[in-house]
Amino acid sequence: MRESTGGTRERIQAVALELFTEQGYEKTSLREIAERLNVTKAALYYHFKSKDEIVNSMVEDRLRRIDELIAWARTQPACRATRRALLNRYADAMFASEQPSVMRFFEKNQTVLKSLSAGQQMRERMLGLADELCRGDDSAAAQLRATLTLFAVHSSWFAVRTPHITDEERKKIALDVADELLAGINEPAPGADQD
């Protein structure tokens, strides 16, 4: 039975992610990815012409999820309840399926990601998400708290080093710390424009 094109792309992404995380983006070649998949380089090139294309394809889904979160937040009032709901939705997305592997990849390949368009797009989206978390409080402290709130969630994959911790325990710790940061973001004044 032949595997679908979508299934092949997903296998390539999974193997590339594994190799990029194990040995680093720069030290991994397309040949190694093809060998691990037991396919020819030509078969790999049919789906992806470069390592950059593989990374961009992995990041696209994450960018789409963040765009959806930002769009949702913009339809909500700027208040603590919205901030908490947005943060919980973000955490749910970051703890879903393959996202822990993607987060480990990002953490281990930060230098390379800064130079790739995918990394630059991810930075822009994260700042957009942080803007929604502090909407209604334009202070520099609120901007920093909002950004650190997001960092608390996604950095929990490498910052929490307690052995045998479950994903649910890790997520709860991250959300507890993030909620402490959210508490420092001021509510907009009553009657203030919240757009």
Summary of the structure (lengths in Angstrom):
residues: 195
radius of gyration: 18.9
end to end distance: 53.2
largest distance: 63.4
contacts: 558
relative contact order: 0.12
helix: 72%
strand: 0%
